[in-house]
Amino acid sequence: MKIYPAVDIKDGKCVRLRQGAADAKTIYYENPLDAAKAFLDTGSKNIHVVDLDGAFEGRLKNLEVISSIAGLGMFVELGGGMRDESAVGAAFDAGVSRAIIGTKACTNPEFAIDLAQKYGEKIAVGIDARGGKVAIKGWVEVSDSDAYDLAVRLANGGVKTFIYTDIDTDGMLTGVNVVAQKKMLERLLPCGGRLIASGGVASIADVRKLLALAGEFENLDGVIIGKAIYEKKIDLKEALASVEKWA
């Protein structure tokens, strides 16, 4: 299981939102590159980057700083605003390792399936949900689509990696929703889909809960940790060491 420290970019700054609300943000770094450098210095080989402006506006807005982050040499997965293939190509040209399709995968699943068939494991789908229903457009709208059914459909179409975010716990430091993540793992396992858990991770105990889940489900690829690192609720070095010891 891997740890993906998160860098969310809004208005050119590194921020965290509470339950995805644009007006409930906290700025942690004026320059997102500084956050990425701090994670790299701690020993992280992976990073999860979200262009929040892109998610809200429907097109990539922070590609210059994203390119700078990719230049550090970590495995960079990027989400936010990639709703056509040209945007995905621009992300890859900027050095991004994996592009995460969110809104467009919900509104047009064939788009994500076609990309997965073309780019293979460089494509992931981000499924963000409230009460099991998929949220889109930067979590502004909640659709009628069932998150688990959508994941299975996409996995059967060839998408291999999924990021599942429980919005109700995201940015709240209330603990990971193990039940929801386990259900997604159960649904994806027969389809060959891998899962990266996201939302609510608040302590090293949550990391250990997910490590225990990884012992049960081989398709748990990793966990995204954001606010807990910035608020010093989790020591990233300790978390990385826990994962290394488990491996």
C-alpha positions in Angstrom: 0.0 0.0 0.0 1.3 3.4 -1.0 0.8 6.8 0.6 -0.1 9.7 -1.6 0.2 13.0 0.2 -2.1 15.6 -1.3 -1.5 19.0 -2.8 -4.8 20.8 -3.7 -4.3 23.9 -5.8 -6.7 26.9 -5.8 -5.9 30.4 -6.9 -2.3 29.3 -7.2 -2.0 28.3 -3.6 -1.9 25.0 -1.7 -5.1 24.7 0.2 -7.5 22.2 1.8 -11.2 22.4 1.5 -13.7 21.1 4.1 -16.1 18.6 2.5 -15.2 20.1 -0.9 -16.7 23.5 -0.3 -14.8 26.3 -2.2 -15.7 28.8 0.5 -14.3 26.6 3.3 -10.6 26.6 2.4 -7.5 26.9 4.5 -4.2 28.0 2.8 -1.2 26.0 3.9 1.4 27.1 1.4 1.5 30.1 -0.8 3.4 28.0 -3.4 2.2 24.4 -3.9 5.7 23.5 -5.1 7.0 24.1 -1.5 4.5 21.5 -0.2 5.6 19.0 -2.8 9.2 19.6 -1.9 8.5 19.0 1.8 6.8 15.7 1.0 9.8 14.7 -1.2 12.2 15.6 1.6 10.3 13.4 4.0 10.7 10.5 1.7 7.5 10.3 -0.3 7.8 8.9 -3.8 4.2 9.6 -4.7 2.0 12.7 -4.7 -1.7 13.3 -5.4 -2.3 16.7 -7.0 -5.7 18.3 -7.6 -6.3 21.4 -9.7 -9.3 22.7 -7.8 -9.8 25.6 -10.1 -9.8 23.1 -13.0 -12.4 21.0 -11.2 -14.7 24.0 -10.6 -14.2 25.6 -14.1 -13.9 22.4 -16.2 -10.4 23.0 -17.6 -6.9 22.9 -16.3 -5.8 26.2 -14.7 -2.6 25.5 -12.8 -0.5 23.6 -15.3 2.7 25.6 -14.8 3.0 24.8 -11.1 1.9 21.2 -11.8 4.7 20.9 -14.3 7.1 22.2 -11.6 5.9 19.6 -9.2 6.3 16.8 -11.8 9.9 18.0 -12.3 10.8 16.9 -8.8 10.7 13.3 -9.9 7.9 11.9 -7.9 5.1 9.8 -9.3 2.4 12.5 -9.8 -1.3 11.7 -10.2 -3.4 14.7 -11.2 -7.1 15.3 -11.0 -9.3 18.3 -11.7 -10.6 19.7 -15.0 -9.6 17.1 -17.5 -12.8 16.7 -19.4 -11.4 16.1 -22.9 -8.4 14.2 -24.3 -6.4 17.4 -25.1 -6.4 18.2 -21.4 -5.2 14.7 -20.6 -2.5 15.1 -23.2 -1.4 18.4 -21.8 -1.1 16.9 -18.3 1.1 14.1 -19.7 3.2 16.7 -21.6 3.7 18.5 -18.2 5.2 15.4 -16.7 2.1 14.0 -14.9 2.4 10.2 -14.4 -1.4 9.4 -14.1 -4.4 11.4 -15.1 -7.5 11.1 -12.9 -10.9 11.5 -14.8 -13.7 12.5 -12.5 -16.8 14.4 -13.7 -16.5 13.2 -17.3 -16.3 9.6 -16.2 -19.6 10.0 -14.5 -21.4 11.9 -17.2 -19.8 9.9 -20.1 -18.3 6.6 -18.9 -17.2 5.7 -22.4 -14.9 8.6 -22.4 -12.9 7.2 -19.5 -13.0 3.7 -21.0 -11.7 4.9 -24.3 -8.8 6.7 -22.5 -8.0 3.6 -20.5 -7.9 1.6 -23.7 -5.5 4.1 -25.2 -3.3 5.0 -22.3 -3.6 2.0 -20.1 -2.6 2.4 -16.4 -1.8 6.1 -16.9 -5.6 6.7 -16.6 -7.5 6.5 -13.3 -11.0 7.4 -12.4 -11.9 9.5 -9.4 -15.2 8.7 -7.8 -16.4 11.1 -5.2 -19.6 10.3 -3.3 -22.1 11.6 -0.8 -24.2 8.8 0.7 -23.0 6.5 -2.1 -24.1 8.8 -4.9 -21.5 10.3 -7.3 -20.7 14.0 -6.9 -19.4 15.9 -9.9 -18.1 19.4 -11.0 -15.9 19.9 -8.0 -18.5 18.2 -5.8 -21.0 21.0 -6.5 -23.6 18.6 -7.9 -24.7 15.2 -6.7 -25.9 12.9 -9.5 -28.2 9.9 -9.3 -25.4 7.5 -10.2 -24.5 4.8 -7.7 -20.8 5.1 -6.9 -20.2 1.3 -6.7 -22.2 0.5 -9.9 -20.3 3.1 -11.8 -16.9 1.7 -10.6 -17.8 -1.8 -11.7 -19.0 -0.6 -15.1 -15.7 1.3 -15.7 -13.6 -1.5 -14.4 -15.3 -4.0 -16.7 -14.5 -1.5 -19.5 -10.8 -1.5 -18.7 -10.1 1.2 -16.1 -7.7 -0.3 -13.6 -7.2 2.4 -10.9 -9.9 4.2 -8.9 -9.7 6.9 -6.3 -12.7 6.7 -4.0 -13.4 9.8 -1.9 -16.0 9.8 0.9 -17.0 13.5 0.8 -18.8 13.4 4.1 -15.5 12.8 5.9 -13.1 14.6 3.6 -11.2 17.4 5.3 -13.1 16.7 8.6 -10.4 14.7 10.4 -13.1 12.4 11.7 -11.5 9.1 10.5 -11.6 7.1 7.4 -14.9 5.5 6.3 -13.6 1.9 6.4 -17.0 0.4 5.6 -17.4 2.4 2.4 -13.9 1.7 1.2 -14.2 -2.0 2.0 -17.4 -2.1 -0.1 -15.7 -0.5 -3.0 -12.8 -3.0 -2.7 -15.2 -5.9 -2.7 -17.0 -4.7 -5.8 -13.8 -3.9 -7.7 -11.9 -7.1 -6.8 -13.6 -9.5 -9.3 -13.2 -6.8 -12.1 -9.5 -6.4 -11.6 -9.8 -2.8 -10.3 -7.4 -1.3 -7.8 -8.4 1.3 -5.2 -6.8 4.3 -3.6 -8.8 5.4 -0.5 -9.4 9.0 0.2 -11.3 11.1 2.7 -11.2 11.5 6.5 -7.8 10.0 7.3 -7.1 11.7 10.7 -4.4 9.7 12.5 -1.8 7.0 12.2 -4.5 4.7 13.5 -6.4 5.3 10.3 -3.4 4.3 8.3 -3.1 1.1 10.3 -6.8 0.4 9.7 -6.2 0.6 6.0 -3.0 -1.5 6.2 -5.2 -4.2 7.9 -7.7 -3.8 5.0 -4.8 -4.2 2.5 -4.0 -7.5 4.2 -7.5 -8.6 3.3 -7.8 -7.0 -0.1 -4.8 -7.2 -2.5 -6.4 -4.5 -4.7 -6.0 -1.7 -2.1 -3.3 0.3 -3.8 -2.9 3.2 -1.4 -4.3 6.1 0.6 -4.4 9.8 0.0 -3.6 11.9 3.1 -4.1 15.7 3.1 -5.3 17.8 6.0 -4.0 15.4 8.6 -0.4 16.0 7.4 -0.8 19.8 7.2 -2.4 20.0 10.6 0.3 17.7 12.0 -2.2 15.0 13.1 -0.1 12.6 11.1 3.7 12.5 10.8 4.3 11.6 7.2 7.7 10.0 8.0 6.0 7.8 10.6 3.2 6.9 8.1 5.7 6.0 5.4 7.7 3.9 7.8 4.5 2.0 8.9 3.8 1.2 5.3 7.4 0.1 4.6 7.4 -2.1 7.7 4.1 -3.7 6.6 5.4 -4.4 3.1 
